[in-house]
Amino acid sequence: MAAELIDGKAIASQIHEQTAARVVALKGRDIQPHIVFVRVGEDPASQAYVGMKDKMGKQLGLLTTTKIFPDNTTESELLAFLTQLNSDKSVHGILVQAPLPSHISETVVFGHVSPLKDVDGFHPVNVGKLLLGDGTGFRPCTPAGVHELLIRSGVKTEGAEVAILGRGNIVGKPMAAILCQKDRHANSTVTLLHSRSRDIASHTHRADIVIAAMGQPHFLKAEMVKPGAVIIDVGVNRIPDASVPRGYRLVGDVEFDALLPLVSKITPNPGGVGPMTIAMLMSNTTRAAELQNT
């Protein structure tokens, strides 16, 4: 029997409906959640990602602003602009789109955004709150979206063995922090795997839930997974494909077709985690407006 597909589009739609209702409630108080997207340079992927976020924000009734800086913008110029946004009471959320040019430190920039407006969840204060299990901070959007996928798909995390492939600051580390908390939808035993891990398959084959965020196309094979496991594919990778006009296609970190008849639940890619990242960003921005107007 084929696995049940975890429909990220459908679950994201549920969250968008809830967010839209919250936006209406805020507008009833003459408050419109406002997010500013900051992009440096003309990276095609960044243009696309910011465009999708901006479009969804407008659909939900948020006020959205996009500020684009040229590639040669200095770090100090970018930080000065963020300082202005931090003090602007009409702005509730700030998102600086990565990657940034190599002469600008992402760590410095993310740390310069006010923790109260850090709707991406990358400021050290919000990272610390996440590790401490303090729910007053903002959680990074992709791992928060994966968590919602698990919850709303009825996946039991209590006592579950979870293998996370990838130790990055955007997905792997915060995902581990979310699932190991002493909380109703967590309490998992988490193994965080990476490029230096020995015998990765021995860990993934033991896991009840595997979350793949390695950034390596088709890394997770059927022989690495036990029957009945739940698979969450976070990866977005380009591989050459001469059969399509653009010369490449996007694939995830797992061998979807091989895993489909083996596992119990799996996210499609696309249509799984991607829509959830935007849904959680819109929710975080709305929450920021709520918190700043209590």
DODO-556678 format. One line per 10 residues: number of its first residue (from 1); for each residue z, x, y of C-alpha. Coordinates in steps of 0.001 Angstrom, whole numbers, plus 500000, padded with zeros to 6 digits. Each point is the difference from the previous one (the first is absolute). Layout:
// DODO-556678
NUM) Z:X:Y | ...
This chain:
// DODO-556678
1) 500000:500000:500000 | 499078:501373:503439 | 502729:500744:502496 | 500985:497586:502741 | 498521:501116:503310 | 502490:500379:502840 | 498033:498419:502826 | 500873:501909:503150 | 497731:497844:502139 | 501758:496803:498966
11) 503488:501449:500451 | 499043:501504:503360 | 498798:496538:501075 | 503430:498580:499163 | 501650:502635:502190 | 497499:499419:502810 | 500845:496282:499975 | 503689:500827:500374 | 499266:502512:502758 | 497815:497536:501877
21) 502831:497448:499956 | 502377:502605:501429 | 497470:500853:502717 | 499794:496323:500959 | 503799:499847:500227 | 500034:503048:502282 | 497267:498562:502194 | 502186:496938:500379 | 502403:502355:501775 | 497174:501513:502093
31) 499931:503142:497858 | 496772:501312:498472 | 500348:502887:497556 | 498011:502909:501366 | 498832:503022:497988 | 498218:503023:501423 | 497723:501993:497702 | 499546:503632:501029 | 497046:501913:498615 | 499009:503597:500749
41) 496369:500919:499300 | 497206:498168:498227 | 500879:500345:496316 | 497935:497246:498302 | 502789:498958:497614 | 502498:499793:502868 | 497571:497876:501996 | 499668:497605:497064 | 503729:499797:499279 | 500955:499368:503626
51) 497231:497422:500269 | 501304:498054:496987 | 503570:500085:501305 | 498917:498905:503466 | 497936:497126:498577 | 502852:498688:497864 | 502478:500289:502859 | 497803:497836:502195 | 499549:497438:497201 | 503775:499647:499680
61) 500504:499573:503738 | 501311:503467:500808 | 498973:501807:503158 | 498205:503200:498997 | 498993:503000:502083 | 498062:503034:498793 | 500208:503298:501890 | 497459:502650:498998 | 500428:503640:500992 | 497314:502696:499640
71) 500313:502704:497327 | 501007:502628:502554 | 503043:498046:501200 | 503045:502256:500086 | 503209:499215:498191 | 501877:499816:503294 | 497507:497463:501379 | 500436:497819:496926 | 503788:500252:500152 | 499971:499054:503676
81) 498056:496845:499205 | 502427:499110:497198 | 502893:500451:502422 | 498382:497388:502244 | 499638:497594:497070 | 503607:500567:498937 | 501218:498864:503423 | 497549:497085:500340 | 501943:496852:499123 | 496787:498035:499446
91) 499160:502259:497019 | 501891:499244:496791 | 498191:502177:497462 | 498206:503346:500100 | 497706:501366:497294 | 498512:503480:500253 | 497117:500145:497541 | 499904:503019:497709 | 498445:502440:499506 | 500415:501704:503356
101) 498009:503081:501069 | 501390:503224:498521 | 501413:501225:503331 | 502318:496963:500208 | 503090:499818:497784 | 500293:496639:498266 | 503711:500671:499416 | 500608:500527:503716 | 497900:496982:500988 | 501541:497583:497487
111) 503451:501179:501046 | 499191:499287:503641 | 499382:496286:499472 | 503105:497918:500704 | 501666:499040:496686 | 500178:496433:501340 | 496199:499917:500365 | 499153:502129:496954 | 498351:497216:498001 | 498430:502594:497670
121) 503471:501122:498886 | 499414:503749:500441 | 502665:500895:502586 | 502856:502110:498532 | 502498:497285:500942 | 498119:497382:497978 | 499451:502438:497134 | 503733:500698:499964 | 500875:496320:500061 | 497677:499403:497060
131) 501690:502732:497965 | 503434:498621:500878 | 499036:496456:499044 | 500435:498841:503601 | 497731:496987:500437 | 500036:500125:503800 | 497178:502543:500104 | 496276:499624:499411 | 498604:500855:496572 | 496605:501753:499710
141) 497338:497356:499540 | 498319:501098:496758 | 503139:500464:497861 | 501495:496858:501541 | 496802:498189:499026 | 500177:501318:496439 | 503591:498768:499811 | 498900:496531:501087 | 497230:500037:497394 | 502567:500698:497284
151) 502428:497352:501245 | 497433:497246:500513 | 498296:500741:496685 | 503261:499554:498113 | 500237:503622:498878 | 503569:500855:498988 | 501170:503237:501602 | 503665:499767:499005 | 500588:502865:497567 | 496265:500639:499685
161) 498605:503488:499470 | 497623:500695:502899 | 497634:502964:500189 | 498590:500736:503456 | 496996:502312:500085 | 500068:501835:503310 | 502836:501265:502195 | 498420:499452:503429 | 501962:498850:503033 | 497806:496918:500449
171) 500297:498479:496506 | 501731:502013:497285 | 503311:500980:501579 | 500676:496686:501791 | 498916:498065:496897 | 502590:501879:497960 | 502630:499303:502664 | 499258:496265:499963 | 500136:499592:496223 | 503126:502076:499347
181) 502173:498002:502402 | 502913:497943:498775 | 498222:496781:500852 | 498831:496787:498365 | 496335:501005:499786 | 500565:503679:499279 | 502587:501703:497742 | 497219:501924:498277 | 500119:503374:498286 | 497380:501937:501948
191) 498070:503114:498996 | 498061:501565:502871 | 497062:501979:498638 | 497695:502446:501760 | 497516:502834:499552 | 502688:502414:498766 | 501544:497580:497500 | 499802:501060:496350 | 498544:497664:497396 | 499434:497063:502340
201) 498801:497791:497143 | 503368:500189:498252 | 501576:498383:503057 | 497342:497393:500693 | 499888:498966:496331 | 503708:499170:500140 | 499746:497978:503207 | 500117:496218:500284 | 498346:500247:503427 | 497568:502697:501140
211) 499132:500327:503694 | 497040:502331:500495 | 499718:501682:503402 | 498691:503463:499114 | 496733:499831:501904 | 498069:501043:496900 | 497275:497680:498706 | 500659:498454:496588 | 502980:502291:499399 | 502003:497510:497913
221) 498344:499554:496597 | 500674:497410:497307 | 501610:502557:497687 | 502579:500768:502712 | 501382:496447:500098 | 501991:497927:497532 | 498790:496524:499023 | 501333:497274:502253 | 500712:502221:503003 | 499420:498859:503594
231) 497528:502113:501987 | 499805:500212:503791 | 496993:501967:501288 | 500492:501273:503553 | 497218:502596:499980 | 496860:499884:502124 | 497498:502702:499020 | 496326:500637:500669 | 497802:500984:497070 | 496236:500676:500133
241) 497777:497089:499010 | 496255:500355:500545 | 499445:496350:499063 | 501423:498703:503295 | 498491:500564:503462 | 502978:501881:501409 | 499986:502446:497090 | 503596:499465:498930 | 502404:497322:498851 | 503738:499524:500278
251) 502202:500098:496919 | 503726:500048:499326 | 502307:502436:498236 | 499887:498148:496670 | 497324:499341:497374 | 500026:496264:500610 | 497585:498910:497275 | 501728:502053:497311 | 503463:498778:500986 | 499108:496321:500406
261) 500294:499032:496297 | 503142:502100:499500 | 502424:499177:502808 | 501743:496748:500981 | 499270:499991:503752 | 497783:502155:502195 | 498758:500061:503582 | 496241:499940:500567 | 498611:502614:502353 | 498880:498878:502509
271) 501912:496761:500441 | 503404:501200:498857 | 502193:502180:502191 | 497665:500311:503009 | 500438:496473:501398 | 503775:500325:499614 | 500203:503018:502298 | 498546:498007:502880 | 502150:496972:499156 | 503175:502066:500203
281) 498899:501601:503275 | 499537:496556:501571 | 503378:498901:498630 | 501705:503153:501314 | 498488:499523:503456 | 501173:496408:500139 | 503461:501093:498872 | 500044:502660:502725 | 499316:497286:502598 | 502769:497880:498505
291) 502516:502858:500038 | 499124:501030:503560 | 500542:496450:501234 | 503241:498977:498298
